[in-house]
Amino acid sequence: MTVEISTSALPFAQRIRGLEMPWNRVLQATSGPAGAATALGPWHPQEFTAECVETVPEVGDMMTFVFRRTDGAPLAFRSGQYLNIAFPVDGPDAEPVDRSYSLSSAPTQPWTFSITVKREAGGRVSPWMHENVRPGTVLEMLGPVGAFHLPDADRRARYLFLAAGSGITPLMSMIRTIHTLPGSADIVMLYHGAAPGTFAFSRELEYLASVDYRIVVYYSLGDRSVEGTWEGMVGRLTGSMIEEIAPDANGRHVYACGPEGYLNAAEELLRELGVDDTSVHMEFFSGTRETKLEYKEEVAMAGELAEEIAASEELLEGQPAAFDVYGMGLSTDAPSPEAVPAEDGGAEAAFDWDDPSPSTGALPLVAVDGSGLLAEDAAPGATDSASAEEQAPADPSGFETVGEGGLTMSFMRSRLNVRIDEGENVLERASAAGIRIAMNCKEGMCGSCKSVKLSGEVEMNHQGGIRAREIDAGKFLPCCSTAQSDLVIDA
């Protein structure tokens, strides 16, 4: 017997307005919060070790690795961020290989955390992980890192998620997070895959969409021909496809993750649909040499912050301003989203998106390996396969020179000479010339702009954002420094 239930007779679910991350109230507390609550706040990155407690096979030759910190602390992070992990692929006595992978789990369940990795046949790390990382394996990690994440509070939480291939991973963390939180939200996801049966997390996504009215998921196979029955969409990403699933796209925040070609197309289509650039957030799985350097710098900066915090042994009681360093690539003078995680070529090749050849063996720093993770041979710290151009010393005499002044600042990685007068602020002149240096407080307090001075003299008046040992090592803070001579700067 079939029983029909009129949906009009069912009460409509009600939730509080908007979304708020659980640590947000901890940050706003006027009295000291409990230690456990404080620990759940997404503070600065830390260096820690974590033990694998479970491995879960996924479709598409992916594997989810579940970890817990060996010190028993929760892992505080924002949905969409990633970890930089050291892998002893050449044995315990050899130098480990660093790779970065997006977190696929939700920070609202922080006592364990997960990364999901696609096995790439030509990769150096992902095959090793699939074959060697098992419950009991302990790895060194650094994180969280990254500016691609949900906001701490959103009073009008309306999102469009665009995922291609393994780009689903950080978006999966976002969906899982929203599902576990109270609050009104409206999430539409379009997920492009290579073939039926290769959509990672598809069973969980279908379940979440069936029990949480806030979540709607669509699938597309790109240009693939389909044998048998396929009820999803077919075709590459188009404006009409976006309008079909989200006619109000220009009123949503868009989070997109996938291969470079896919995201370049998405960026153009979204602009044509009237979506403001400030509402579009992208995580690329492939990119240029500049992209690799930007992500390498981001991970290096996270490491410096972690070292400083470990040395000070201070318990942070509020959101540190320096954490905004992870927004360095998203400021108004930031480059287009061409800079973001890269993949071993897997997802991009599967989509035929003008895929850059992975034959170099190195993908952008925050590369994604398989499931939305900052991948395999393209992850941060992957300098073993750097090109000869990247390794060769540069000659400032051959750089373009801009600006006016009696002194010259030579920026070695940007390959640009900037003229400056004695006593002028280094950061201001560098920024005006288009040099990308991370910044935040601009008062010498947070250390975000910390750079290496290869030669020359500056007068620096900082407010505690740099240590004496770092100054002795040649580092300085451009935001509070004035030029006293010609300078050569590693930036």
C-alpha positions, 0 to 999 in steps of 0.5 A: 500500500502506498501512503502519500503525505502532503508536504503542505501539511508538514511544518517548515523547518526553522533555524536561527538566521545566518551561520556562525562558527562555534569559535566566534562566540569564544572570540567575542567573550568578555570573560575568559572562556573555558580552556577546551572552548579556547582550544577550538578557536582557529588560531595561528598555525602550529607544528605538530605530529599526528597519528593515522587512526583510520583509512577509508577507500573512496571511489576514483582511486582516492583514499581518506586518511583520518588522523588525530594529534598525538598531543591529544589537542583538537585541530582548530582550522577553518573549512577549506584550509589545508595542512603541509605534511612531511612524508618520509618517502625515502626512508626515516633517515632521509629528508622528508618530502613536503606536500600540502593537502586540503582538509576534507573533514569539518572543524566542528568535529575537531578531535580527528581530522581527514585528508583525502588523496587521489593516487596519481600513477606518476606521483612521488607522494600519493602512491607512497601514502596509499601503500604505506600510511596505515593506522599507527603511522605518525607524520609531522604536520604544519597548519592550518594554512590558507585563505580559501575558507568559509567566513566565521559569521555570515548573516546571509549564508547563500553559497554556490559551490563549483567543484571539478574532480578532486576539487571537491575536497575543501568544498566537502569540508564546507558542506559538512561544516554547514550541515553540523551547524544551526542557522539558515543557509542556502547551498547549491553545488555543481560537481563535475566528474570524469565518469559515472561512479568516480564522484568522490563522496557522492553517497554522502552528498546524496544523503546530506541533500536528502536530510538537509533542505539547505543543501542541493547538489548537481552532477555533470560529466563534462564532455564525456559520452555516457553508456547506460543511464545517467540522470545528471547533467552533461557538458562543460561548465557554461553560463546557462548551466550556472543559471539553471541551477542558481539563477540568483548566482549574482546574489551568492558567494561562490567557492570554486575549486579545481583545475586551472582551466576549469576555474579560468572558465568559471571566473569568466562566466561568473563575471558575465553573469554579474557576480562581483569579483569580491564574491568569488573565492577560488582554489586552483589546482595548477598554476604558474611559477609565480603561483608556486612561489606564492604558496611556498611563501605562504607555507614558509610564513606559516612555519615561522609563525608556528615557531614563534608561538612555540617559542613564546609558549603564550596562550592566545586569548583572541584572534591575532591580527597576524592571522590575516596574513593568509589573506595576502593573496586576496587583497585588492592588489592581489593577482587573479586567482591563478594562484592556487593548489595544483594537482598531478594533472589528474583532474585536469587531464580528465577534463581536457581543460587545456591541461598543462603538462605534468611532465615537469613533476612539480605542481604549484605549492598548494597542489591538490593530490587527488581529492581536493587536496593540495596535490601531489607533485605540486605541493608547497615545498616541492622544490626538488623539481624546480626549473633551472630558471627558478634556481639560477641566480638573478642579475639585478642589472638586467631588471626593469627599473621603475620609479624615481629616487636616489637609491635602488631596491632590487627585488630578486624574485620579482625581478624588478628594481624600484627607485627610492629616496633615502628615508622613504618607507620600503613597503610603501614604495614596493607596493606602489611598484606592484611588488607583492609583500604580505602585510597586515598591521603596517606598524611592525607588530604582526610580522606579516611582511617579514622579508629577507634583506640580502644586502643594504641598510635600513632603519627599522622601528618595529613594535615586536613583530621580529626577533633579534635572531631573525634580524641577525639572520638578515630579516626585516619588516619593510612596513616599518623600515626606511631605506638608508642605502641601495637594497637587495631584497628576496621578494 
